[in-house]
Amino acid sequence: MFKERRRAQRFPSSQAIVVSVGNQDEPWVGILENLSITGACLSTDRPIKLHSGVSLILVLPPEITHGQGLRVWCVGTVVRVVSEPKEGKSQIAVDFQKYHVVPEA
């Protein structure tokens, strides 16, 4: 039987997010598939290697923040990569190490 390894409840999403890997110059847009307080799953058309350091800018939904959505900058590590060669996309699981609320401009 499959053992559930998630540490926190996941919330489905389909929001566009800003993704950057390590010291790469240009961030790009990915699609957030689901999100929890400890991590996220996203899809992207750019390759990302397992164990890469990544940062994401996204909006935490009210279900997680118990109020209004908050824009946050999340820093984490890629813990799973599933590539779909037919569509040229990869599904990436990220484990968050830290996150910061991004002040409204």
C-alpha positions in Angstrom: 0.0 0.0 0.0 1.2 3.6 -0.8 2.3 5.5 2.2 1.3 9.2 2.2 4.5 11.3 2.7 3.0 14.8 2.8 3.4 16.7 6.0 0.6 19.3 5.4 -2.7 19.6 3.6 -2.4 20.5 -0.1 -4.7 23.0 -1.7 -5.3 22.8 -5.5 -4.3 25.9 -7.6 -3.8 27.0 -11.1 -2.1 30.4 -10.6 0.8 31.6 -12.6 3.9 32.0 -10.5 7.4 33.5 -11.0 10.1 30.9 -10.8 13.9 31.3 -10.6 16.6 28.6 -10.2 19.8 29.3 -8.4 21.7 32.1 -9.9 20.1 32.0 -13.4 19.6 35.5 -14.8 16.0 35.4 -15.9 13.0 34.3 -13.9 10.1 32.8 -15.8 6.5 31.9 -15.4 5.3 28.5 -14.2 1.9 27.2 -13.2 1.3 26.3 -9.6 -0.6 22.9 -9.4 -1.0 22.7 -5.6 0.3 24.3 -2.5 0.8 23.7 1.2 2.5 25.5 4.0 5.5 23.2 3.5 5.8 23.0 -0.3 4.4 23.2 -3.7 3.9 21.3 -7.0 4.3 23.3 -10.2 4.6 22.7 -13.9 7.1 24.4 -16.2 8.3 24.1 -19.7 11.9 24.7 -18.5 14.1 21.9 -17.2 14.9 22.0 -13.5 17.3 19.5 -11.9 16.6 17.4 -8.8 18.0 19.1 -5.6 18.2 22.5 -7.3 17.6 25.6 -5.2 14.6 27.5 -6.4 12.6 30.6 -5.4 9.0 31.2 -6.2 6.8 34.3 -6.0 3.1 33.3 -5.5 -0.1 34.2 -3.6 -1.0 32.1 -0.6 -4.7 31.6 -0.8 -7.1 32.5 2.1 -7.5 28.8 3.0 -3.9 28.7 4.1 -3.6 32.2 5.6 -7.0 32.2 7.3 -7.8 35.6 5.8 -6.8 37.4 2.7 -4.3 36.1 0.1 -0.7 37.0 0.8 2.0 37.5 -1.8 5.1 35.6 -0.7 8.6 34.8 -1.8 9.3 31.1 -1.1 12.8 29.5 -1.2 13.1 25.8 -1.4 14.7 22.7 -2.9 13.4 20.5 -5.8 12.6 17.1 -4.3 10.9 15.5 -7.3 10.9 16.0 -11.1 8.5 14.2 -13.4 9.0 15.0 -17.1 6.4 14.6 -19.8 8.3 14.5 -23.1 5.1 14.6 -25.2 4.1 18.0 -23.9 7.6 19.3 -23.1 6.7 20.1 -19.6 8.0 19.0 -16.2 6.1 18.7 -12.9 8.3 19.8 -10.1 7.8 19.2 -6.3 9.5 21.9 -4.1 10.1 21.6 -0.3 10.1 25.1 1.2 12.9 26.0 3.6 11.7 29.6 4.2 9.3 32.2 2.9 8.8 35.9 3.3 5.7 38.1 2.8 6.3 40.5 0.0 5.0 44.0 0.9 2.4 45.5 -1.3 3.9 48.2 -3.6 
